[in-house]
Amino acid sequence: MIDDHAQNRFAGVIKIVRFNLRFYLLSAAAISVAILLIASRELTAPFEATVLIVAAPVAFWTNSSLFVSWYVYDYKRVTQWRWLPSRLPFKPQRWVNIHAGLDESTSALRHLLPGTQGSVVDIYDSKEMTEPSIARARLLHPADEPFEQGAYNNLPLLVNSSDTVFLLFSAHEVRDAIHRMYLLREAARVLRDKGCVVLVEHLRDWKNFVAFGPGFFHFFSRQDWLRTIHDAGLLVVQEEAATPFVRCFVLRRKDL
């Protein structure tokens, strides 16, 4: 039996495995088959080389994705968000947290920003967000914070109603580039003067490729985000790496 301390030390990576269970089961099966075939010593040299060529990257990326997930979510504790307030240009008084069906940040934000008013909007749309992992995550971790239902192009918020809009590992779930631009445009619409949008994401870059292999295609490149940010009428006023694998952008409206 795994004790509570061990579970806490690996809680993040355990969640990643549960959300992506099919991938890890298929990877484990492929690696096991490869080991059995090679151990049988009945393969011809070319066939054995082919099995190794296929199995080696599967084994590498399975292990690297687990290690990096542990590093980001358990060792660096990125999703506990204690590092985030120091990145904000000011302490928000009225903020909104926008998630895509999996809310792992609102309770932390309420704790880290005491005395402020926070609201939550869920923009999950099963037609737009077709990844099996997000559907599984919603089932395993239903939201425990009250929220309003919205959409990428229709946030149920008034103009100039928030001084900070948080998009924490949620905007990439909107897979269409134009729709992501509409989401950021909506975020800009609800900002008060000199308010900011906080966008936190993995990037589609070489670091995340080494970490997650083909899984890095689930993310978007820095250039993609900069183009979307520009098209939405926003500009980057601050950009920092929360870890080598996670980027934090602080955005403001261009018209200010």
C-alpha positions, 0 to 999 in steps of 0.5 A, a space after each residue: 500500500 502507498 502511504 499518504 506521504 508517498 502519494 503526496 510526493 507523486 500526486 502530480 505524476 499519478 494524475 498525468 498517468 490516470 489522465 493518459 492511461 491508454 497511452 501508458 498502457 499501450 507503451 508498457 505493452 509495446 515495451 514488454 512485447 519488444 523485450 520478450 521478442 528480443 529475449 527469445 533469441 529467435 529473431 533475425 538480426 534485421 528484425 531485431 534491429 527493427 524492434 529495437 528502433 521502434 521500442 527504444 524511443 517508446 521506452 525513452 519517451 515513456 520514462 522521460 514524460 513521467 520524469 518531467 511530469 514529476 519534476 514539473 508538478 511534484 518537485 517544482 509544484 508548478 500547479 500549486 501556483 505559489 510562484 505565480 503572485 511574484 510574477 504578477 505586476 500588481 495584486 488583483 482585486 477582482 479576477 477570473 479564472 478560465 479553465 477547460 473542464 479541469 479546475 486545479 487552480 481556483 482554490 490555490 488562487 483564493 488562498 494565495 490572493 486573500 481579500 480579493 474577489 475571484 470568479 470561475 468560467 468553464 469553457 469546456 466544449 466536447 465538440 471543440 476539445 476532443 482529446 480523450 485525456 481532458 474528458 477523462 480528467 473531467 470525470 476523475 476530478 469534477 470541479 469543486 469550485 462554483 463556476 459559470 459556463 462559457 465558451 471561447 468566444 462568449 465569456 459570461 462577463 461584463 466589459 471591464 469587469 476584471 483586473 486579471 484574467 487567468 488562463 492556466 494550462 487551459 487555453 491550449 485545449 482550444 485547438 483551433 488557432 482562430 478560436 484561441 484568438 477569439 478566447 484571448 480577445 474575449 479575455 481582453 474585453 473583460 479587462 479593466 484599464 491596465 489589467 492583465 491576462 496571465 497565460 501559462 502553457 507548455 510550449 511546442 519546443 525542443 525541450 518539451 519534445 525531448 520530454 514528451 516526444 510526439 505528445 509535444 504536438 498537443 502544445 503550441 509554439 511560442 511563435 504561435 502564441 505570440 501571433 495569437 496574442 497580437 491578433 487578439 489585440 494584446 501585447 506581452 509585457 512580461 515573459 518568464 520560464 516557470 520551469 524549462 518546460 513551462 512558460 508564463 506570459 503576462 499580457 495587456 491590451 494594446 490600446 492602453 
